[in-house]
Amino acid sequence: MDDFGRGICFINDKITFVENALEGEIVDLEIIASKKKYQEAKVLNLKKESKDRVEYACPYSFNCGGCHIAHMTYEAQLKFKKRKVENIVRRYTSYKDFSIHSIFGCRNLYYRNKITLHIKKQQLGYYQKKTNQVIAIDHCLLVHPKINRVIKKINQYLKKKPLYVKEIVIRCINEDLLLWMDQDVPQDFIDYMGNVNIVANGKTVLNHNFIEDDLFGNTFLIKENSFYQVNKKQVEKLYGLIIDYVKEEPYQNVLDLYCGTGTIGISVSSYVKKVVGIECNSASVSSANKKKKRNHIVNIEFIEGKVEDQLERVKGRFDLVIVDPPRSGLDKHSVSIIKEIRPKAIVYVSCDPMTLARDIELLKDQYELKKMDLVDMFKNTYHVESVSYLFQK
Ligand SMILES: C[S@@+](CC[C@H](N)C(=O)[O-])C[C@H]1O[C@@H](n2cnc3c(N)ncnc32)[C@H](O)[C@@H]1O
């Protein structure tokens, strides 16, 4: 299997990536793309099935591009994710015998609290994989049931009247719904949607422009464009690992880099003396500050700006640095300032093992990777979140 959950075979010595084929299976296939160094294929006929294969009840799978490995049993999915991260770390770092410490799975479907959909030719749906054609959907097995009810409702509206909207974001937290639309919507649509929150074309047109969530006793405020983890149950697991870790060690001053709406920093703030968070998205920083006030937290400060620009400003005594960067990972300048700060430990939360491996290697002259845990936030996809613990040498 490759890192994207495709089967690998060789045809006349040319590496071929086969969508929907599992390790050990025998299939008839059709080449769908042929490049100089590799080809891509799809399965026409399964001749020998793997014991890891399951039927997946989604009519859109392999078309909408959302679920990549839904045809694997959940045990096989976890094994695949663990092996993928171990292989990447072994291949791209000096930790050649590296093994994952633990992987925390989540079996249930309907876990996502957020969905982004598009409307084209009055059809609501996901973009088809690698295109911007809309695949009309009425139900997604990954999203919260209340979001599915909203999708059905919008589809019923579209059968009768048009909506001149290109993109819709639907969020659902604790039964509360927030709909964000990129264009104005007519009043009868707003009245028809019932008791939800609606932001259209930048204006709050029904109730609020945020919804709230509780995590570890703190209330968090989530706007349509704030970063917020999509799987609540697993985020509690992920942050729980970080909290447990911080509780065990007597850390005083913590830097929370790429802090989003401050969820990690606020969750650990009661166990340390001071936390400083840095985040470039101003909506997220404003939510973070509101949460700080609302939860009466006095030992945390949020700085708005890019980590690479703001780190210089906060240089000082920090004994723990927590980083949770986007897929691109840390930039070289930030790595060198973190090394100058010389924290005792770095907790690195990552959603991309490739950039994580690169950064572990950039840090290795001063920091040793002691342990890595995986938390599966995204069942049926090839994505997995990791928490790595690095200690000063
Ligand atoms: C993976 S999210 C982590 C958010 C947060 N730790 C959480 O769990 O809710 C990455 C965050 O980094 C922010 N970001 C991306 N590039 C950044 C940069 N160069 N400097 C500061 N923040 C950045 C994004 O806006 C996003 O909120």
The ligand as an SDF file (V2000), in Angstrom:
LIG
                    3D

 27 29  0  0  0  0  0  0  0  0999 V2000
   -3.4800   22.4770   12.9430 C   0  0  0  0  0  0  0  0  0  0  0  0
   -4.1290   24.0190   13.4120 S   0  0  0  0  0  0  0  0  0  0  0  0
   -3.8710   23.9740   15.1430 C   0  0  0  0  0  0  0  0  0  0  0  0
   -4.8230   24.7660   15.9760 C   0  0  0  0  0  0  0  0  0  0  0  0
   -4.8890   24.5220   17.4630 C   0  0  0  0  0  0  0  0  0  0  0  0
   -3.6610   24.0920   18.0530 N   0  0  0  0  0  0  0  0  0  0  0  0
   -6.0270   23.5790   17.7980 C   0  0  0  0  0  0  0  0  0  0  0  0
   -5.7830   22.4020   18.1100 O   0  0  0  0  0  0  0  0  0  0  0  0
   -7.1820   24.0060   17.7620 O   0  0  0  0  0  0  0  0  0  0  0  0
   -2.9150   25.1000   12.7790 C   0  0  0  0  0  0  0  0  0  0  0  0
   -3.1660   26.5580   13.1000 C   0  0  0  0  0  0  0  0  0  0  0  0
   -2.0250   27.2880   12.6680 O   0  0  0  0  0  0  0  0  0  0  0  0
   -2.4420   28.5320   12.1490 C   0  0  0  0  0  0  0  0  0  0  0  0
   -1.3090   28.9870   11.2990 N   0  0  0  0  0  0  0  0  0  0  0  0
   -0.9740   28.5600   10.0650 C   0  0  0  0  0  0  0  0  0  0  0  0
    0.1930   29.1210    9.6810 N   0  0  0  0  0  0  0  0  0  0  0  0
    0.6080   29.9150   10.7020 C   0  0  0  0  0  0  0  0  0  0  0  0
    1.7470   30.7460   10.9120 C   0  0  0  0  0  0  0  0  0  0  0  0
    2.7010   30.8420   10.0040 N   0  0  0  0  0  0  0  0  0  0  0  0
    1.8490   31.4030   12.0700 N   0  0  0  0  0  0  0  0  0  0  0  0
    0.8740   31.2990   13.0170 C   0  0  0  0  0  0  0  0  0  0  0  0
   -0.2300   30.5260   12.8810 N   0  0  0  0  0  0  0  0  0  0  0  0
   -0.3570   29.8310   11.7390 C   0  0  0  0  0  0  0  0  0  0  0  0
   -3.7610   28.2400   11.4530 C   0  0  0  0  0  0  0  0  0  0  0  0
   -4.5490   29.4000   11.3440 O   0  0  0  0  0  0  0  0  0  0  0  0
   -4.3610   27.1920   12.4000 C   0  0  0  0  0  0  0  0  0  0  0  0
   -5.1610   27.8170   13.3790 O   0  0  0  0  0  0  0  0  0  0  0  0
  1  2  1  0
  2  3  1  0
  2 10  1  0
  3  4  1  0
  4  5  1  0
  5  6  1  0
  5  7  1  0
  7  8  2  0
  7  9  1  0
 10 11  1  0
 11 12  1  0
 11 26  1  0
 12 13  1  0
 13 14  1  0
 13 24  1  0
 14 15  1  0
 14 23  1  0
 15 16  2  0
 16 17  1  0
 17 18  1  0
 17 23  2  0
 18 19  1  0
 18 20  2  0
 20 21  1  0
 21 22  2  0
 22 23  1  0
 24 25  1  0
 24 26  1  0
 26 27  1  0
M  CHG  2   2   1   9  -1
M  END
$$$$
